[in-house]
Amino acid sequence: MTPPPDTHSWFGPSLLEPGVEKVDKPEEFQRLWRGFMTARVTLGVVLMLLQGSIYVLGASKDSALLLICTGYFAAALAVRLLAHPRQLGRTFDVQWISTIGVDLLAFTALQWVQGSSINYAPLFALPILMASILGSLLVAMGTAAGVTLLLFGYASWMSIQAPGEMAAHFLQAALTGAGCFVISFLASQIATRLVNVELRAQRSQLAARVQRRVNELVIESLTEGILVVDRRGIVRAANPAARQLLGFGHKPGDRSFNLNAMIEWQCLVDLMQRSFSGHAAQQADVTIHPAGQGPRHIQVRTQLTATQAGDDERLCVMFVQDQREMQARIRTEKLASMGRMSTAVAHEIRNPLAAITQANALLDEDLIDPKHKQLTRMVQQNAKRLEKIVEDILNVSRVQQLESVNSTPALDLKESVERICRDWQNQTASEHLLSVQLPPGLIEVKFESEHLRRILVNLLDNARRYASHQLNAIQVSVRPTTLEHCTLSVWSDGQPMDQSVERHLFEPFFSSESRSSGLGLYICRELCEGHGATIAYDRTRRTMTGKPVDGNEFLVTLRTRSATSSAQMTHKHTPDTPWHQTQR
């Protein structure tokens, strides 16, 4: 049993299944149509020259034959110049009459007027072939039948003129008619075969073009870099990820480049040469140093393309991947399982932690010794701290709904930011580094005070790590953006981030430093999402010591108290926008 066509194919049955017409006028049909029309014009010219020569030489004084040939040439030329390629219908329509009908009429007239001196019967092969190739089998057989009837009519007329040769005339007509039917059938079958082959070829070409576009789109969007290199080190193709990892960038019209042109890529050249010399795949961890950028640790895998008949050149395909991204993905997968485990552990810790807190409070009531009292206070403080950590783990691990924001008391954003910044300055002794700019008026937001402190302290610590030690190198500002939103900004004059770092900035366990856990910005993002806020990064310019300076800016967009009240009235239970990275 033949399986049904795969209607779920990427390319669909309209492109791959047989019997589907994708074009109304195949290119091969147009060439055949023009060929037949040109042959008719050429035949008309030949007939005119032949009859003109006979008339001029005096062999015949009858001008009717010359007029018939001239009329046939004019009709054939008009169709060739004015008509458009179009298949014959299934009946003897106007197009059949203007082409094949004219041929039959002209050749019959020539045969009847000429008499027995010249035999024009072979010319009937042209309309029969034209009907077989440009039309259907029915039209071809009908044309062959018409030619056969005309031949029998001519044989009858000749038999009347010469009764003694009746059998020869009718036998000649019968043989010629049988040949016409055979020619029409075989030509129709061959033409049908050619049309099917061409349609299948067009479907295959269309499917190949679609597949090529899909492949190119997939390769262009891959995060893994792909280089196609020949033996000379010429890069035939490279996707954007590979160019980005090599620090080459993408220039319009720059389709290829030479790996030998840059000393920084010599390690890739060596790996490519080992692949060609050993005729085997290679894998290595290498470090490249793009000009003006920091070192990049990448993993490179090579594969050699297979040689085909007539093509002895082999290409080396290099798969380039940033090791930091690989490690980040591994850590992210681990985080997912750790998150599920930590949530379960946090739930289990709650009950024994409550029992410890209650037992410590009861024990504190019976103690009199100050040293023992101090120990119970330490137990109480650490129990509260552990309880806060458990609550934070649960808040980060689950998606916060807007009801949690509505249940949060209103927070004076200006007062909280000023207090947090002042405490951070005192703890880090960074009074000269930090500049705080607050607008006039009251700004209230629905945000947990402790969560805001963790976000702001995290951003300040991150800014201090990369900022210079000049005056006002770190700037914190609060500004209303709309009636329902305000923005908390933390700016520092640090160097621009590498795009590979910026792309994974808010992912867990991703950091440009080996000593960093890579959880700081991730926790900031999770805390913001839990309160309906967003966090983003951008490279902006600020004024520092009277000069414009470029720096890194983190923007936390918070919902004001009026916005949350409006959302509660309209029963919107999800944040307006998710967190995002600013696209530049």
LINPE-V978489 format. One record per run of one state. SS is the DSSP state (~ for helix, > for strand, _ for the rest). FROM is the first residue (numbers start at 1). LEN is the number of residues. If there is no record, write none. Layout:
BEGIN
<<SS/FROM/LEN> <SS/FROM/LEN>>
END
This chain:
BEGIN
<<_/1/12> <~/13/4> <_/17/10> <~/27/31> <_/58/6> <~/64/19> <_/83/11> <~/94/21> <_/115/6> <~/121/14> <_/135/2> <~/137/25> <_/162/1> <~/163/59> <_/222/3> <>/225/5> <_/230/4> <>/234/5> <_/239/1> <~/240/7> <_/247/10> <>/257/2> <~/259/3> <_/262/1> <~/263/16> <_/279/4> <>/283/7> <_/290/5> <>/295/10> <_/305/3> <>/308/1> <_/309/2> <>/311/1> <_/312/4> <>/316/7> <~/323/44> <_/367/3> <~/370/28> <_/398/4> <~/402/5> <_/407/3> <>/410/3> <~/413/16> <_/429/5> <>/434/5> <_/439/5> <>/444/3> <_/447/2> <~/449/18> <_/467/7> <>/474/7> <_/481/4> <>/485/8> <_/493/6> <~/499/5> <_/504/16> <~/520/11> <_/531/3> <>/534/11> <_/545/2> <>/547/14> <~/561/9> <_/570/15>>
END
